[in-house]
Amino acid sequence: MRKETLLVICFLTLVLGTVAVIWSYALPAFKPLNLGHAKSAVVSVGAARQERALNPGELASLNQWIETHRRGWGPLAKTAPSSGDAVVSVVTDQGASYRLILFTGLSGADWDNTVIVQAGPDAPFRVHDFKSSVFAPLRQIAEQGTYQRSAPP
């Protein structure tokens, strides 16, 4: 085998090996979220984190929203400005739990209409920002309860 051929083979092996390693880490981020059907949910809203259970209509709306928005979630690459304006804690039919952290624009305008999902206690955070019309069902769930809003900074 000639020296040039060996160098080309080594170079291709190095490049393809690097690509394979990168894709093995990146591929799980492209899988759609499979959160499961929500059996019950509690929303914590406002600075005081006042809790209330979701009624059956809100639960149906949440399940429909989750089912239609399984794709497009990416890893959380930067620190969120706060712990969210509302947190929806969900228990599925299988007994698993996950959290939806909603940013409605109160704690950071650039995080408006953003949702962070944590599919379990040790699961990584996944984030997605939405258009106002797509985020509207979640905003309605978050803002339906009465709570005292904190003063702007």
N, C-alpha and C positions, 0 to 999 in steps of 0.2 A: 504494500500500500504506500502510495506517495505521501510525502509530508503534508502537502497542501490539502489532500483529501482528508487526512486525519484531523487537521486543524478545522476544516469545515464541519466534519462530523462532531467534533468536540464543541464547537461554537453552537451548532444547532441543538445539541443535547443540553447545553447550558441554557439557551434561550427557551426551549420548550419545557425544560424542567422548572424554570422560574415562572413561566406562564401557568403551568399546572399547579404550582404551589399557591400563586396569587388567586387563581380561580377556586381552589379548594377552600380558601378563606372567604372569598367574596360571594360564592354561589348561595350559601344559606340566606344572605340578605335579600336575594331575589325571589325567594319562595313566598307565595301568598300566605297571609296570616290565616290560621285556622283556630279561631278563638272558641268556637263552640256556641251553641244556642243558650242564651241567658235564661236561667230559671228565675232568678231574683237579682235585684240590684239596689244599691243605696248610693245616693248622690250626696257628697259633702260640698257645700257651697259657701263662698264668702270667706272673709278673713277669720271669722270665728269658727269656720268649718261646721256650720249647722247641717245636720244630717236629716234626710228623709228618704223613705222607701219609694221606689218608682211604682206608679200605678200600672195596671195591665196595659193601658193604651200607650204609655211611655215605654214600657218594656217591649211591646210589639214594635214600636217605632225604632227603638234601639237595636233590636234583633234584625230588622230590615236594613237599617243603616250599616250595621257590621257586615251583614252578608253581601251587600253591594260594594263594600269598600275593603276588599281583602288584599288588593294589589297596590303597589306604589309606596309601601312603607320602607323606610331606610333606617340605618343605624343613627342613633343620637350622636352627632359629631361635635356639638358644643353644649356647654352648660346652659340649662334653661334659666330664665331670669328669676323664676320663683318656683314654688311647688304647685303652681297652677291656680286658676280661678275656680275650678270645680274638679272634683275627683269622683268618678263613677266606679264603684267597687262592684264587680259582677261575680255571681256564682252560676256556673253552668249546670246543665242537666246531669253531667257526669261527676259533679262535685268539685271540679277544678275552679280556680278563681283567677281573675285578672283585673287590672285597673286601667281605666281610661283617664288620663290627665288632660283636662280641657283648658285651653287658653282662649278666653273670649275677648281679650284686648284690654282687660283691666290692669293686669300686672306688667304688660309689655306690648306696646303697639305693634312692634315688628313680629311678635309671636301670635298676632290675632288669627283666629280660625285654625289653630294648630292643635293636634291631638298627639299625645305620647301614650304608647301602650306598653305595659309591662305584663307579659303573659304568665308570669309566675314570680315567686319570691327571688329566685336566682336567675331569672331570664333577663336577657339584655333589653334595654329600652329601644323601641322602634318609634319613629316620628314621621308625621305626614302633615303638611299644611294644605288646606282646602280653600276653595272659593266660598264666599259667603252663602251662596244658595245651597251648596252641598253641606256646609257646616250647620245650616239652620235647624235641623232636627235636634242636634246636640245642644245648640244654644238654647233652644226652647226648653229642653230638659234642665239645663243648668240655671236658667233664669226664671223658671216657673215658681220656685219657692220664694217666700219673702225673707229677706235677710238684710241686715244693716251693711251698707257699703262703707268701706273705709275711705277716708279722705285721700285725695291724690297727694303724692309726695311734694 
